[in-house]
Structures are given as structure tokens and as C-alpha cells.
Amino acid sequence: MLFDMDKQKMFSRLALVLAMSSSSIASAAEIEELEVIADRLFADTHKVNPSSKISAEELQAINLMTTEDAVAYEPSLVIRRRYVGDPNGVMGIRATGMFQTARSLVFADGLPLHYLLQTRWSGSPRWSLVGANEIESAEVLYGPYSAEYSGNAMGGVVNIKTKLPQERKFTLQGSLIQQDYDYLGTDDNFNGNKVFASYEDKIGELGIFASYNRLKNESQPMSAYYLDASEAQSLTDAGVSGFVTGKNDDGDEVIYIGDSGAETSTTELYKLKLNYSLGDVQLRATVAYEDRSREEESKNNYLRDSNGDLYWGSGNRNFEQRQHQRNSLLLGFGLSGELSGDWFYDVYATDFDIKKDREVRSGLNPQDPSFGSRNGRLTAYQDTGWNTLDIKLGTENLFNNEAMRLSLGYYFDRYELGIVPSNIDAVNGAFISTRAQSQGQTSSQALFAQWGWQLNTQLDLSLGLRYEDWQTEDGFYNNIVAANRGDSGWSPKLSLAYTFNDDWSIRYSAAKALRFPIAEELYRNEEASSSIIVGDASLGPEEGMHHNVSIERTLEQGLLRLNVFYEEVDNTIYNQSGVINDGGTHVNVSTFLAIDEVKSRGVEFIYQQQGLFELPLSLRYNLSYTRATIEQNLANPAIEGNDVPRVPRWRSNMIISYALNDAIDLSSSFRYASDSHGDLDNQAGQKQVYGAIDGYLFANAKLGWKLDNGANLSFGVDNLFDQRAYVSHPWPARTFYLEGRYTF
């Protein structure tokens, strides 16, 4: 360990004080110019990493309802946003599956939105801490080829840039959402709305952006409940009807007895962003407070007795109600500027704190005559959040040589997770007993450097090196106190580019990456009547070797790019499970174990063009193939040769827009992914049922109309042809949007 935790805290505070003292440097600079200075640090990151970037103007061609939408059409990427407002919008990039959430990073103006505390659906980035209306651009960097980022960038990095205030402006926007859903025993409309209001201003050297974003929406039923088909006759003999025959994802005959009904999600985001120029120094601050709630209280029981009343049998926990509330506060403070000579610096510190996070389950449905006979459950988070400090400096004129550049940095983070589950009285909510709780901290420090040399007009070389020191502390799981641990390692990087002429170039990048375990993988503990989940406090880091070759052709108002990549990752951390017989009861036990070796290879083709066919026509198209294979797994050799779950082999996206005139734009977009497996055994083969990971081709459309008075209207539809597909849960059915915006 570089130094103990108390010294870490002292260093973090001292670094901020020292950086702030540099504000005494006196010379005039505009906010826009200082923003460029900050962006110049680690400029090599954009050279050595294959990337794709989309602008706010291009985003107008899609139905941009939440921040996830901004990158949903980027190459080799899938976001599992099950409905507009879904808090579990996990992301898969290249050979990283959607549930391997600790293998991707998401930033907004330097603020970390990734959630390196939990994984699978609970580890989705906190997308909703950024309003979709704030976005200036979104860029995806593929792979860990820059020393600027930790091994959590094995899949990639999403960098979202929000708009800087330039003048006084007020914006009001309202949206309506409607989804028609008709499947199994549900035939209903699910509705939602969004309200956005913002004030931005430039007062001297002070830029102000304040906004309020509220989204409320109802989902289609997220889950379907079924019994073995052998139960059908006994229900019929008892005079019970209403069940629907079908199959589960394993292809077995089942009877569907109900679904989860609408999940209503409400998110309110209060945001304040400030930036201020003080001589050579730009100061920036962000405060984001989110109040999020969701309810699943309209469970749909298909079963009816001979009198036509709801039939509950002896009670079924599937139909229990759920209420979840989460309040969180994200703070960020940064400053950047010029040191002596050609050196520049950037310092950014963040703090994320979960103020309240509580989920209550009722045990049984309140309409069930047996309600109250089974305990409810409360799961609360306490002392959960993170702190980060990122210090960077660099020059593009090393040793007075304009052909050399160097960037240096120090990074620190601390992540803390505390989960306190308990049994409660289902009727009055009174506490009954505790269930096994989980807690733990992880922290890391890193020193990193990236050096580049433009050897001549055609050759460019970049070398990077990152040293990471990782520690755990206060771990507790399954009534076991885990010993504090530490680990460290080096991650070298190499990139070499050759420019043939003004149009053609090629670049090879290689990198080693270390991805250290997160708190849930180490300490999560959960027990239920038929399942047990246990963390593994002995986990070591994932170790990857990554290679990428990019060939690029510059076009007039466009580009062609081909990426070929190959990856080998040892000790891939994945949730593995098995069934044990406990006194006649079959219990599913799952834990986070390491897959010994995974190999992946893939190809990406990207074509972007404006003014297509010399028309006011713009096109963004990409097609990718990825194969991620389990090469060795000593814990369960039977899965060797299988595909990594939730990694589609084929993915393709297209956005095409046409300007009818200065006021009206027509656009259409398409998202395609082939089917994939949901589990390591690759056994489930039934499609278009709950639990399946289906392929899909979603066609979307949008009409935008700009009025002369600063108003904009748009009408859009997603899943135009109402394709039915599942990502374990169902994707949304055909969904309509009506939106109006007024800026003055």
C-alpha cells in the first residue's frame, strides 16, 4: 500500500488546497479556452483508443428520453434499458456482457456515473444523474488502451460532455409517453411523462446552469410467473381457470399464472452546475440531488375460482408488492489551468452519498386471504457511496520539443457498501429480525503516465504505464469478518500509428489491464428459502491482455473505420451457480467465482456520412461481430467452449435523418442484436419468453419541427413494428412520444 488510510485523507485534502492556491496566477482567459486546456490533458487517450462520438445535433434524430439513449446506437454496445425510467440500465461493450458492469466506466464532465459497488442489474451506471437535455456530446472509448483509466475500462469508457452556458436562456420541455402492451394475460396501455426546466446564464466570468428534470413512467410487466404444466389438471379439478399455457426459457411446458403488472418509476433530479474563470484558472462545481422511487403494486393474477374471484391457493410470494425509494447526492469540484511554461493541470474531486435507499416487500399480496401469514422484507443501504480524487498534468511540448508530449496523473478512490436486510411484519411494517447483512470497503490509488512521440509526419508512438494499489477494509459477509487485503500491479500500454496520406491511417494498440474486485463480489450475502448468494472475499483481480488494430479512411463530411480486436482475460469474475440438496429441499447457491480464461475476438465496421448523395441526408451506421468464449474453467469444466452470457455475436445500428427544409426533419433509426445466452451453461434455448435473451431488430422513427418563436415539437415512435423480444425481461412494445420544447 502506498500509504495508510489516514495519510490518504490528508493527501486528498492537501492536494485540493495546493491546487486552489494556484488561482493566484494572473492572466485573462475565457471559460471556453480553459475547457480546451482541460481537454488537452491525456489527449493521447483519444488517439490510442478506438472510439465513436455523437453530437447533440446528431442526437436530435432519435427519441432521446434518458441519458442512456445517447449511446444506445454506438458500435458494439447494448444497453438493457427495459423501459423509459428503468433504474437498471446495464451496459455491455464489446466482449463484456451486460451483467459485467464493473468492466465499463461512465463519466459526465469528469463526474463518475459508474457504480463500482455492485454488479449485474444492481450495478448499472447512475444515468439519471444527468438530464438528457444537458448533453453536448457522448463518446465511447473501447478498451483499456490508455493509462488514464483503470482496468475497469476493459470493456470501454463512456464520456458525456454537457453544455456550457454561453448566454441567458430559459428552457421548458414536456414529453408524453405511451406504450401499448398485449401479451399473456395483460392487455393495457402504460403511460408516462417527463418535465424539464432549466436556467442558464453567463454573468461576467461566471457560468450558471440550474435544472429540474422529472420523469414518471409505467413499465410493461417485467416478470411473468409460471408453474409446471403438471399443475394444470389439479387447478382445473379445483374449478380454477385463467392460466395460460406456454413454455419457459428452457423449453419446458408450463402454465403462466400471472405477471408483475406495471412498475411505476418516478425520478426527480435537481441540478446546479457552476464554472468560473479566475485568471488562468477555471473552477467548476456540480451538485446533483436525485429523488427516485418505484412501485410494483399492480400484480396481475390470472387465476379465478369457480365464482370468478381471484384464486391465490395457499399464497404465492410472486405476487408480493414492492416499494423502493432511493435518494442520493453527487458533488463534484474541479479546477484546471496553466502552470509555468507549457504545462497544464486538472484536479477533480467527487463525493457520492446514498442518503436513503430502502426496498420493502410485502411477503404476499394484500388481496391474498393469507396476507400477513408470511413476513415482509426490508432491505436498506447504509454508509454507502464513494469518494474520488483525480489529479492530472501534462504538456504537448516536452523538453521544448513539439513532437513529444507527456501526461502524468494520480488517482484515488474509496467505495463503501453496507446492506442491512431484515424481516418485518407485513401488515404494520414493524421490525421482527435481522437477516444476514453485508458490508465492506475497497480503495485504490494509482500513478499513471502517457508519453507520446510524433517520430515523423507518418509515424506516431505512444507508451503508457499505470500502477495501481488496491485495498479492502471492514469486510463482513455471511456472519464472517473478512480479513483486510491488498494487491497491486502494473499495466503497460503501447500504441503505434502510421499515416499513409491525408485520407488513410492505421493504428495498433496493445494494453495490459487489471480489474480489481468490487465490494459486492467480495462481501455480498443474501439468504432466502430457495437461494443463497455468497460473496468471495478471496477474489483476485481479472488480468487482461488487449489488442486492437484500427484502419481509418477520412471522407469528405464523413469517415470509414474498421476495428479488429483480440482479448485474453484470466480470472474473469462471474456469478456462477449450482443446485444442492439440503434435506430434500433444492437450494440454488451462487457465488462470484473466477473463470480461469476467456478469449474474445471481434470486428467493427463504422460508416458516417453527412450530405449523402449530395442531399440534406445524414447517416450513421455500424456493424460488429464479437465472439467471447470460455477457454478454461476449473470450477466447472462443463462450460468450457461456451459463449460468455449476454454478449451478442452480431450487433448493428443505424441513424438516418433527412432535412425536408429548415424547419422539418425526418429521421429513422434501427437497433439490431443477435440472440445470446443468459447463463454460463448456454442451455436455455426457447425464444420470446420470459428469461430468454432474444435477438431483435427495433425500427424507430421521429419527426421534428422547429418553429420560428424558439419552440420545437416532435413526434416519435420506438419499436415501430411492435416486435416482441426479451432480455430476460420483455423489451418495450411499440412506444409513442410527443414532445414540446420552448427556449427563450
Protein Blocks (a to p, Z undefined) as FASTA:
>chain_A
ZZdfklmmmmmmmmmmmmmmmmmpgcdddfklmmmmmmmgoklmmmmpccddddfklmmm
pccfbfklmmmmgghiacddfbghiaklccdehjbcfklmmlcccdeehiafbdcfbgcj
llgccfklpcfklpmbdcddedjfbfkbcfklmnoccdddddddfbdcdddddddddddd
dehjbccddddddddddddddehjaccdddddddddddddfbdcdddfklmmmmmmnopa
hiacdddfkopacddfbdebjaddddddddddddddehjbccdddddddddddddfbbcc
fbdcfkopacekjopfklpccdddddddddddddddddehjbdcdddddddddfbdcddd
ehiafklmkgojaccdddddehiacdddddddddfbeghiakbccddddddddddddddd
ddddfklopafbdcdddddddddddddddddddfblmbccdddddddddddehiaeehia
cdddddddddddddddddfblmbccddddddddddddfklmmgccddfkbccdddfkbcc
ddddddddddddddehiacdddddddddehiacdddddddeehiacddddddddfbacdd
ddddddddehihhiacdcdddddddddddfbdfklmmlgoiacehiafbdcdddddddfb
lmbccdddddddddddfbfnlmamcghiehiacdddddddddddddfkopacddddehkl
opacdehiacddddddddddddZZ
